Amino acid sequence: MTRITNSIMMGLMALFCISIAVAPVRAAEGAPKAVVAQDVYDFGIAYEGVDVFQDIVIKNTGDADLEIIRIGTG
């Protein structure tokens, strides 16, 4: 049992070291940064059956392409 635990710990430590070594390279490549003017939109009282709309502008201020894969409501 101890041998398995030691093997797992060594594997995790190796992955950690690799991630630290690769992190500066990924940062140098650039990253997208999504900026929204408002992070909360108040629609007031919305009655059932009445559609409410809001244009939301998302601006990419990063130095890589911004890819929006999924949008959800919350």
C-alpha positions in Angstrom: 0.0 0.0 0.0 2.8 2.4 0.9 4.5 1.7 -2.5 1.4 2.7 -4.4 0.9 5.9 -2.3 4.6 6.8 -2.9 4.2 6.2 -6.7 1.0 8.4 -6.8 2.7 11.2 -4.8 5.8 11.1 -7.1 3.5 11.3 -10.1 1.6 14.3 -8.7 4.9 16.1 -7.9 6.1 15.5 -11.4 2.9 16.9 -12.9 3.2 19.9 -10.6 6.8 20.6 -11.7 5.9 20.2 -15.4 3.0 22.7 -15.0 5.2 25.2 -13.3 7.8 24.9 -16.1 5.1 25.3 -18.9 3.2 28.2 -17.2 5.5 31.0 -18.3 5.4 29.7 -21.9 1.7 29.8 -22.0 1.6 33.3 -20.5 4.0 34.5 -23.2 1.7 33.2 -25.9 -1.0 35.7 -24.8 -4.5 35.1 -23.6 -7.9 36.5 -24.3 -9.6 38.7 -21.7 -13.4 39.2 -21.9 -14.6 42.6 -20.5 -18.3 43.4 -20.0 -19.4 46.9 -19.2 -21.8 45.7 -16.5 -21.8 42.4 -14.8 -25.4 42.7 -13.5 -28.5 43.7 -15.5 -31.7 44.5 -13.6 -34.8 44.0 -15.7 -37.1 45.0 -12.8 -40.3 43.0 -12.6 -40.7 40.7 -15.6 -44.1 39.3 -16.2 -44.7 35.9 -17.6 -45.1 35.9 -21.4 -43.4 39.2 -21.8 -40.0 39.1 -23.5 -37.2 41.2 -22.1 -34.1 42.0 -24.1 -30.7 43.5 -23.4 -27.8 44.1 -25.7 -24.6 43.0 -23.9 -21.3 44.0 -25.5 -18.3 41.8 -24.7 -14.9 43.3 -25.5 -11.7 41.3 -25.9 -8.9 43.4 -24.2 -6.5 40.5 -24.3 -3.8 39.7 -26.9 -5.3 36.5 -28.2 -8.5 35.5 -29.9 -11.5 35.3 -27.6 -13.7 32.2 -28.4 -17.1 32.1 -26.7 -18.2 28.5 -26.6 -21.4 28.6 -24.4 -23.6 31.3 -22.9 -26.0 30.6 -20.1 -28.3 32.6 -17.8 -28.1 32.6 -14.1 
